[in-house]
Amino acid sequence: MQVYLDNNATTMCDPKVVEAMLPFFSEQYGNPNSLHKFGSSTHPALMNAINQTYKAINASDNDDIVFTSCATESNNWVLQSVWIDHVLNGDKNHIVTTEVEHPSILSTCKFLEEQGVKVTYLPVNEEGVVEAHTVKSFITDKTALVSVMWASNETGMINPIKEIGEICKEKGVLFHTDGVQAVGKIPVDLQDVHVDFLSFSAHKFHGPKGIGGLYIKDSQELSPLMHGGEQMGGRRSGTLNVPYIIGMGKALELATENIEETMAKIRAKRDRLEDALLELSDTFTVGNRDNRTPNTILISIKGVEGEGMLWDLNNGEIGASTGSACASEDLEANTVMLAIGADNELAHTGIRLSLSRFTTDAEVDYVISHFKNAVARLRGISSSFAKQAPTKGGEVQEC
Ligand SMILES: Cc1ncc(COP(=O)(O)O)c(CN[C@@H](CS)C(=O)O)c1O
């Protein structure tokens, strides 16, 4: 049995999404900006996809949604253009973000620091969540932007975005949220939550890789990163990726049409899996389930290196990760586990399991069985663990 439990890295394209996309590769393949029928024949489906996208996040007609190639582009666009508009051409010089953002935020902030921008990387609490009062305390009159992810790709933990948005609105500071792990997974209602910018990416909610978007509140000014061609009203030049935009729209419709019911079904499987794995001695999972995306588990297994566990799971045809795929090449400790206070040894034991609406009960049963056997195998050969007698209480005593 093959079981895919790395849906926070990317998801399978829903077959219904593929079906919606197909006609726009070799039948209705015109450039939407062309004046002839080959181009204009794509417009009805494009408009439908745009409407599906607006509906999925409850954006208003006054707002802009600009299609990008991915959330990494969307994140880079917001950070670099706020720098251009409000630092280089304004009187601001400060950005507030968190220690646990995705590399596309953290690396871009590092680049901006090299250009002289002051960046505050806020700590997270023991649950991996940034607290709204902490954000408030670091905003100054020189702050150009606050950027806090809606939900963590590593832990699934959900940040207090509504509170932070109210603080930023009150202080007159622009607010960006990286919504990649929220859109299509939990309710995102931008008439209820104040954000100026929101990044999202289709391959996180069973759409195609290579298409994402940036929500821009009230269609406010934001210098373009991509010039030439004037598509999207000049906000993001480049020929529109018609099949992928249509695929993203369909994926959003499928992901959000009964989102509460879908979340409940995924959470039931996740909780059953998490409860079973926590029966193993000296394990813990990060974060309160009630404040976590319904599909994610970040579990620490004392005495078992994350990479070794991944290898064993992979041998059992189970796909998981030690954290963000972007960081999977390096054998560094999980940065989020370090940020919540785990020591370096423990931070190397994290395994991220992320389910989807396609995960079955039979797959969960298989993973439970294989995971427990793998832990027993790996602990049996672990020098650091073998000497210790695991206890129910989790406090392991020297033999
Ligand atoms: C919160 C967050 N923000 C941005 C991205 C990047 O999305 P792209 O569309 O691939 O550019 C991701 C993708 N995180 C994957 C791959 S690194 C993970 O394994 O966690 C994300 O989770």
The ligand as an SDF file (V2000), in Angstrom:
LIG
                    3D

 22 22  0  0  0  0  0  0  0  0999 V2000
    3.5260   28.6600    4.3010 C   0  0  0  0  0  0  0  0  0  0  0  0
    4.1200   28.4930    2.9420 C   0  0  0  0  0  0  0  0  0  0  0  0
    4.4450   29.6010    2.2250 N   0  0  0  0  0  0  0  0  0  0  0  0
    4.9820   29.4890    0.9880 C   0  0  0  0  0  0  0  0  0  0  0  0
    5.2240   28.2480    0.4220 C   0  0  0  0  0  0  0  0  0  0  0  0
    5.7870   28.1820   -0.9850 C   0  0  0  0  0  0  0  0  0  0  0  0
    4.7410   27.8490   -1.8670 O   0  0  0  0  0  0  0  0  0  0  0  0
    5.0680   27.6660   -3.4570 P   0  0  0  0  0  0  0  0  0  0  0  0
    3.7590   27.7900   -4.1490 O   0  0  0  0  0  0  0  0  0  0  0  0
    5.6470   26.2670   -3.5700 O   0  0  0  0  0  0  0  0  0  0  0  0
    6.0240   28.7270   -3.8380 O   0  0  0  0  0  0  0  0  0  0  0  0
    4.9100   27.0770    1.1380 C   0  0  0  0  0  0  0  0  0  0  0  0
    5.2200   25.7090    0.5820 C   0  0  0  0  0  0  0  0  0  0  0  0
    5.6710   24.8500    1.6150 N   0  0  0  0  0  0  0  0  0  0  0  0
    6.0110   23.4860    1.2690 C   0  0  0  0  0  0  0  0  0  0  0  0
    7.1630   23.4360    0.2970 C   0  0  0  0  0  0  0  0  0  0  0  0
    8.5380   24.2890    0.9370 S   0  0  0  0  0  0  0  0  0  0  0  0
    6.3080   22.6780    2.5440 C   0  0  0  0  0  0  0  0  0  0  0  0
    6.7940   21.5380    2.4250 O   0  0  0  0  0  0  0  0  0  0  0  0
    5.9940   23.1900    3.6340 O   0  0  0  0  0  0  0  0  0  0  0  0
    4.3300   27.2100    2.4000 C   0  0  0  0  0  0  0  0  0  0  0  0
    3.9700   26.1160    3.1060 O   0  0  0  0  0  0  0  0  0  0  0  0
  1  2  1  0
  2  3  1  0
  2 21  2  0
  3  4  2  0
  4  5  1  0
  5  6  1  0
  5 12  2  0
  6  7  1  0
  7  8  1  0
  8  9  2  0
  8 10  1  0
  8 11  1  0
 12 13  1  0
 12 21  1  0
 13 14  1  0
 14 15  1  0
 15 16  1  0
 15 18  1  0
 16 17  1  0
 18 19  2  0
 18 20  1  0
 21 22  1  0
M  END
$$$$
